[in-house]
Amino acid sequence: MFNLFLSKDLVKDTNKILFEKSKDVKFPLSKLNIEIINKMISHVRISQSEMENCEYKLRPAVGIAAIQVGFLLNMFFIKVPSKENPKVDVEYALINPKMLFKSKDKSAIKYGEGCLSVDNDHEGLVKRSSKVTIKAYDYLQKKTITIKADHYLAIVLQHEMDHLQGKLYYHHIDKKFPWDEEKELSIIE
């Protein structure tokens, strides 16, 4: 029994379950839910470690939602470099996250987004709110927290929140003008 989800465990966008809405997780957490979130945490951490990942050959990831491993549960894990110190990572294992605020100003990653559940490239800018506020139970801190995020962290959080709603990043790409940079759009490199 592996303590992480392997590449073969990932649900791809050819599977209709990926487009369903996830359900809130009940507390106290069940053994299964604890196992799922711990395996999600391990998957992302190992995928980012060159040394550990040589055995598993995982696609590098900054986040993973439970739906991506076949569970319709409102939870995801992210691990991204801190804005203040890129050598330090910010990690959240969020359960039942709620979006409290999304700014009207937009940001996008210069080269577009990718996803563990999407094998085919979908090129274009994914325009998302530059700032968000999310409230959730953080499994790592064992308490309910409120996250105020901007730019890259805000984009990653919105990407994972979309998974919980049955949406993928390419649903946000303008089909006619995929690389169109609107005025006031902040591009993140």
N, C-alpha and C positions, 0 to 999 in steps of 0.2 A: 504494500500500500504506500503510495507516494504522498508526501506532505505538501504537494503543490499540484496545480492543474498542469497537465502536459499539453503540448500543441494539439494533440488528437482530441482533447477534451473541449476545445474551443468551438462554440457555435458560430457558424458562418452565416452571412447574409442571404444565403440560399434557403435558410431554415426560417419558416414563418414565425416561430416562437420569438425571434429577435425583434419582431415588430409588435409584440404584445406589451401591455402595461404591467409593470411589476406591482407586487402587493406589499403593504407594510409588514414589517417583521414584528412578531410578538415578543414581549419581555415577560419573564426572564428568557434569555436566549436559549434555544434548544441546543443539544449536543451537535446536531446536524448543522445548525446555523453557525455555531462556533467553528466547526470543522471547515465549513465553506469559506468563512471570512479569513481564517488562518491560512488556508490554501491559496486564496487570492493574494494575500499579503506576500506569501512565499514566492508565488509566481512572478509578481512584479519585481520584487527585490532580486531574485535570482536572474531574471531576464536582464537586469541592469549590471550584473556582476560578470565581467569577462571570465574570471577564474571559475566561478561556480557554474556559469551557463555553458561552459565547454562540454559538460556532460549531457545537458538537456537540449541544447540548441534551440532555445526559445527565441521568438522574435522580441526584440527590446520593446518594453512597454512603460508608459508613465502611469497607466491606470487600467483597471479592469472592473467591470460590473458583474454582479451575480448572474444576470441574464446571459452574459457571454459564455457562461459555463453551464447553462441550461436550467437555472433556478430563477423563477419569477419573484425575486425578493428585492426590496428596496435597500440595496446596499452596494457599495463600491469601495475600492481602495485606490489611492493615488500616491505617487512618490515623484516629486519634482524638485529641481534645485531652488533654493531660497533666493528671492530677489535681492535681499540684503547681502547674502554670502553664498555664491554659486557652489561653493565646496560643501555646503551643508544642505541636506535635503529636508523638505517639508513633506510629512506623511500624514494622511488622514484615512481612517477606515470608517467610513460614514454609514450609519444605519438610519433609515427613514428620514433622509434629508428633505428639507423644505426650502424652496427658493423664496426669500423674503424681499429681495430687491434685485432689479436688473437695470443698469444705466441705459440711457438712450444712445450714448456715444458708443461707437463700435471699434473693435479690434479684430485683426485676423493674422494668422501665421503666414509669413511671406510665401512659403512653398506649399501651403495647404495643410490639411490634416490627414492622418492615417488612422487605421483601426485594426485591432487584432482579428476582428470578425469580418474584415473586408479584404479579400485577396486581390481584386482588380482595382487598379488606380482610378480614382475619380478626381481629376484635377480641377483646381479652382480655389478661390478664396472662400473661406467659411467665416462669414461675418457674424460675430457674437458680441454681446455686451462687454464693454471694457471693464466694468465693475459689477460685482455681484455680492450679495449677502446671503449666506445659507446657514440654516440652523439644523443641527442633527446630533444624534448620539455618536460620539467618536469611540469606537471600540478600543483604540490604543490608549486613550486617556481615561476610559471608563466613566465618561460623563457627557452630558449634553453641552454642546459648544455652539457658538456663533462665529462664523468665518466671514471676514470682510476681505475680499480678494480683488485684485486687479490684473489686467493684462494676461500674461501667460497662465498664471494660476487660475484666473477667472475662466479662461478658455477651457482648460483641462476639466475644471469642475462642471462647466456647462456640457462638455462632451459626454461626461459620465452621467450627468442628470438626464440628458437626452436618452441614453440607453434605458433608463428606468421608465421612460415614456414611450418606448418602442420606436425611437427615431435614431437615424444615423447621420453622421456629419454631412454626407453628400446630399441630404435633403435640404441643406442650407445653401448649396452652391447654385448661383444663377446659371441656368442652362444656356441662355443666349450669350451672356457675357461673363464667363467663369472667372476671369482675371480682372474684371472691372474694379478699379479702386475709386470708391466714392470720395467726395470731399470729406475731410475730417476723419477718415478711416485711419486708425493707427495700425501700422504694419509692424509686426514683431518678427525679428530675425532669429 
